[in-house]
Amino acid sequence: MRRGQRTVASAVGVYVIVLLSLQIFLLTVALDALQGDDPGLAWVTAALSVVLAGGSILFYRYVRAR
């Protein structure tokens, strides 16, 4: 693997780690809101987490196809 390819792979890895961290944060907020009797916040953050997961899957497919 060339140096440029390693740099791109490292950048993609960091991006994926940031996305996963954000998704875990959103799920934590959703569960906390659900336990705190705030169903509106729980549903919004859960929906954002699902959208983020879908975006991550699409990003993975895009990177895999290249």
N, C-alpha and C positions, 0 to 999 in steps of 0.2 A: 504494500500500500504506500503510495506516495505521500509526501508531507502535506500537500494541499488536501488530499482526500482525508487524511487524519484530522486536519483542522475542521473540515466540514462535519465529519462524524462527531467530533467533540462538541461542536456548536449545536448540533441536533440533539445530542445527549443532554446537554445543559438545558435546552429548550424543553425537552420532554420532562426533565426533573422539575422544572418550574411549573409546567402544566399540571403535573401530578400533585405537587405541593398545593397549588391553588385549589384543585379539586378536593383534596383531603380537608383543606380549610373550609370550603363551602359545605361539605358534608357535616363537619363538626358544628358549624353554625346552624345548619338545618336541624340537626338532632337536639342541640341546645334550645333552639326556638320551640321545637315540638314538646320538649319536656317543660318548658317555661310557659306553656299555654299561649303561644303566639303562632297559630297555624298559618297565617298569611306569610310571615317571614319564612317559616319552615318550607312551605310550598315553593316560594320564589327561589330560595337558595337551592332547594333540591332540583328545580327545573334548570337553574343555571348550571348546576353540576352535570346534569344529563346533557345539556347543550355542549359543555366543555368536553365531556367524554366523547360525544359524537364528532366534535371538531378534532380531537386527538386521533380518533380512528381514521378520519379522512386525511389528516396530515400524515399518519403512518403509511396509508395506502399510496399517497402521493410520493413520499420519499422512497418507498419500496419499489414503485414503478420506474423510478429514474435510474 
